[in-house]
Amino acid sequence: MAETHTRTLDTTGATLRYDVRPGTGTDDRPLLLIGSPMDATGFTTLASHFPDRTVVTYDPRGVGRSERTDGAAESLPEEHADDLARLIEALGSGPVDLFASSGGAVNALALVARRGDLVHTLVAHEPPTAQLLPDREAALEACAGVHATYLREGWGPGMAAFLAVTSRKGPFPADWADEPAPSPAAFGLPTEDDGSRDDPLLGRNIRGCTSYRPDLAALRAAPTRIVVAAGKESEGEFAARAAAAVAEGLGTTLAVFPSHHGGFLGGEFGQHGAPAEFAETLRAVLNDDRD
């Protein structure tokens, strides 16, 4: 790929770092790849499958190279949406195509509800919002429980609780809190508390992300083409069920992508999906409505 250019952008309460990889093709519409709280490094493999497109990645506020400057302990999708709007405007290219995964997909839905003029096509991959699920109350309590476990016991127990929530198949029962707490050791996680409480996932983003209610009316009225997607192997899991609920609320068909929640990963963070197949599917979806 062409040389990557890293840029800095000051927004309300944060200083963002983002990367621009110029493409070799004739398509002048940038492809913005976002996650949350995953930083830009998580899209290294996926970006490599789009050498013809100008690809933009960034570190969300409070993650990686992007610092929060307001001292806030937690981040909200509305804040991330404002950051994204400013970033797209700074590109000066007009509307972008946007692939957003996990918490990034929640933030992208918040962006399009407010500023649909900035996004041509949004592919929202497994947005983990609990608000549209039939087991909404139990799901929200489970996610809040992850945050509480982290604050009370530290990263290992908090991450074990997170993995138990995200890997559960099917609805959360009303008595989920009575289930035995998952053991960090069972997941190969540390059991000792290092005292830190600033983890981007468990501390800063999980409550705001999972409790965000998409504005379905605003999304349906937006000029943006919205495709909600979930991984084939994710069926029945929290984020995939949430994606199906969002698609239903928008009156669209859920797109099925290869692999799982991290299907685009090619070894980043020690995780592997099916990045070549994932990129092929993403390209087909993006090309399905070219002007």
Secondary structure, 3 states (H helix, E strand, C coil): CCCCEEEEEEECCEEEEEEEECCCCCCCCCEEEECCCCCHHHHHHHHHCCCCCCEEEECCCCECCEEECCCCCCCCHHHHHHHHHHHHHHHCCCCEEEEEECHHHHHHHHHHHHHHHHEEEEEEECCCCCCCCCCHHHHHHHHHHHHHHHHHHCHHHHHHHHHHHHHCECCCCCCHHHCCCCCHHHHCCCCCCCCCCCCHHHHHHHHHHHCCCCCHHHHHHCCCEEEEEEEHHHCCEHHHHHHHHHHHHHCCCCEEECCCCCCCCECHHHCECCHHHHHHHHHHHHHCCCC
